Amino acid sequence: MKILIINGSPRVKGVTGQILTKIKNSLIEIDPSLGIEYIDLAEMNVHLCSGCFSCYKKGYCHIKDDGLENLSKKIENSDGVIFGSPTYVTNVSGHFKVLMDRCHFVFERLLYNKACFSVVTYENFGGRKAQKVINELIRNSGGAVSCQYLLKLNHEEKAITDKRNNQISKLSHKFLLKVEKDNPLSIYERIFRKVSFSVGIKPHVLKNKIQYRGIIDRWVENGYYIEK
Ligand SMILES: Cc1cc2nc3c(=O)[nH]c(=O)nc-3n(C[C@H](O)[C@H](O)[C@H](O)COP(=O)(O)O)c2cc1C
């Protein structure tokens, strides 16, 4: 089983990173044979999306020197993904937003049938909204929100306590059970995925096959669409 952990905080050893590291250690404790990779977006010098539409037309991003194309492939090839972000102005961090914009998530169905885990930290207000942004990204990309962890913490407060250790350990067990399933989506998520793809995404893309050539090719490759 391949599990990818992505930290969207600029402070790699901050609260979000501490929680994600704890999850990583819990998972290793449960199953040492797991293939876990931990990525700090802050260490990748990521570039903003330039809005060139190359991903829609050609299926790949023209920016090649920051590793995000490679990260998108890693996400696609993993069985489960854990996303973490601090709350910035009641939303995800800038690093996390770049990940969302650049890694071919929604139209490409990047998280199709994958168990995902959203982790959000905040100090005062807006954490719930930031987590909703990540959960929507997951579901809009064909994945399952299998676990969630939302942590409200005062600045400089200790992140890891016995109580949180226990919570994280339980969630890690739950997450692994979902990762092992062929289709971890809930009934609601399955219905949502079917309706949003067939009513929203597919007709929109097929209306302009030249503009979305790269997306259609990817659907055909992954068996989401048969071209006549
Ligand atoms: C630019 C900026 C904006 C922030 N906006 C919010 C916010 O809207 N609501 C909130 O509760 N905390 C906000 N915070 C606090 C962080 O979300 C909080 O400290 C978080 O746990 C930091 O995680 P980290 O240590 O992983 O970076 C903000 C912090 C920064 C630096």
The ligand as a Tripos MOL2 file, in Angstrom:
@<TRIPOS>MOLECULE
LIG
   31    33     1     0     0
SMALL
NO_CHARGES

@<TRIPOS>ATOM
      1 C1         -1.1970   34.5100    7.1450 C.3       1 LIG1
      2 C2         -1.9190   33.7590    8.2430 C.ar      1 LIG1
      3 C3         -3.2980   33.7430    8.2480 C.ar      1 LIG1
      4 C4         -3.9830   33.0670    9.2620 C.ar      1 LIG1
      5 N1         -5.3470   33.0550    9.2480 N.ar      1 LIG1
      6 C5         -6.0240   32.4000   10.2090 C.ar      1 LIG1
      7 C6         -7.4480   32.3770   10.2260 C.ar      1 LIG1
      8 O1         -8.1320   32.9230    9.3560 O.2       1 LIG1
      9 N2         -8.0770   31.7420   11.2350 N.ar      1 LIG1
     10 C7         -7.3840   31.1100   12.2390 C.ar      1 LIG1
     11 O2         -8.0090   30.5530   13.1100 O.2       1 LIG1
     12 N3         -6.0280   31.0740   12.2420 N.ar      1 LIG1
     13 C8         -5.3250   31.7190   11.2520 C.ar      1 LIG1
     14 N4         -3.9570   31.6820   11.2410 N.ar      1 LIG1
     15 C9         -3.2500   30.8670   12.2570 C.3       1 LIG1
     16 C10        -2.8560   29.4840   11.7280 C.3       1 LIG1
     17 O3         -3.8930   28.8710   11.0110 O.3       1 LIG1
     18 C11        -2.4870   28.5380   12.8770 C.3       1 LIG1
     19 O4         -1.5300   29.1210   13.7030 O.3       1 LIG1
     20 C12        -2.0000   27.2150   12.3390 C.3       1 LIG1
     21 O5         -2.1560   26.2190   13.3060 O.3       1 LIG1
     22 C13        -0.5380   27.2770   11.9380 C.3       1 LIG1
     23 O6         -0.1420   26.0130   11.4450 O.3       1 LIG1
     24 P1          1.4010   25.6870   11.1630 P.3       1 LIG1
     25 O7          2.0960   25.7620   12.4840 O.co2     1 LIG1
     26 O8          1.3830   24.3350   10.5920 O.co2     1 LIG1
     27 O9          1.8920   26.6870   10.1850 O.co2     1 LIG1
     28 C14        -3.2630   32.3660   10.2580 C.ar      1 LIG1
     29 C15        -1.8530   32.3860   10.2330 C.ar      1 LIG1
     30 C16        -1.1820   33.0570    9.2380 C.ar      1 LIG1
     31 C17         0.3270   33.0650    9.2310 C.3       1 LIG1
@<TRIPOS>BOND
     1     1     2 1
     2     2     3 ar
     3     2    30 ar
     4     3     4 ar
     5     4     5 ar
     6     4    28 ar
     7     5     6 ar
     8     6     7 ar
     9     6    13 1
    10     7     8 2
    11     7     9 ar
    12     9    10 ar
    13    10    11 2
    14    10    12 ar
    15    12    13 ar
    16    13    14 ar
    17    14    15 1
    18    14    28 ar
    19    15    16 1
    20    16    17 1
    21    16    18 1
    22    18    19 1
    23    18    20 1
    24    20    21 1
    25    20    22 1
    26    22    23 1
    27    23    24 1
    28    24    25 2
    29    24    26 1
    30    24    27 1
    31    28    29 ar
    32    29    30 ar
    33    30    31 1
@<TRIPOS>SUBSTRUCTURE
     1 LIG1         1 GROUP 0 **** ****
